[in-house]
Amino acid sequence: MPVTVRRHAVELAGRDVPVVEITGSADGPKLTVIAGVHGCEYTSMAGVRKWAGTLGSGDLRGSVLAVPVLNLAAFEARSPFVIPADGKNLNRCFPGDPAGSVTERLAAAAFAKLIVGADAVIDAHCGDLPEALEPFAIYDAGPVEDQALGLALAYGLPYVIRQEPGPDRAVAGTTSTAAAQAGIPAIVAEAGGCGIVEADKVEMHVRGLNGVLAHLGMVPPGAAQAAAPPEPTRLNRFIWLRSEHDGWWEPTVAVGESVAAGQLIGTVTSLDGAVVRERVHAPAAGVPMFITSSPATQAGGLLLGLGA
Ligand SMILES: [Zn+2]
């Protein structure tokens, strides 16, 4: 039986979403790979598009369902974070609500048709339109966390964050959280940002996805990856900092840089530059995983995500 590649569309909440379905030459795991949960995360979309295009030519065991751009409404509108029609963030809505608003319906359909039934799920992201980002993978605590950690390590990004339920938790309702709750190992893998297609980060996603194929035994040993990725830095807390005031945000640190507890990490000033409205200090020692690259901030606006 040869490897077959089928390009078609899956109907999700009233939209035909293009998918690439690759069926291997022998039975094996079912892997779902999604990009474009957020509409302007082009590097991760480019990575999944490129990687999916390579899968027809080699040997494959099991099957892959690849979705290069899931959130068509946000992609078409070039809308970061949310679908404009209801203002909701798709990656806070999983497992979704089939009777809810458009974003909740899309989450429900994507969860039912793409995630349920998979043996492993990779949700590829990057920083959104106004976000610089240090590459990392995130997985959720729970009964299948060892398998999820295996996926995260196989992806080979420099940082791996374990997310636990509780008051420290930065986000809920993500693909990986909902999958974990359904007993499906999943990760969110982030590389790239700022609304551009970064070639070296595209390759990080391609290498990461090949690493996952090798980890799951879906390709012959040695076919996908020359060497094991270096051991990542493991982090257990993800602290998201928000501004108290509106104004002009200017970070004083860069993504991937070590910061000390209490260190000044940025300021929010008045638009005329005359008044410092806020000095933002690191609440703990850590590494900025993402930083809002846009100076425009509002009260309550997200500034920075600190891995600690
Ligand atoms: Zn994202």
Boltz pocket constraint, residues with backbone or C-beta under 6 A from the ligand:
constraints:
  - pocket:
      binder: B
      contacts: [[A, 37], [A, 38], [A, 41], [A, 91], [A, 125], [A, 126], [A, 128]]
      max_distance: 6.0
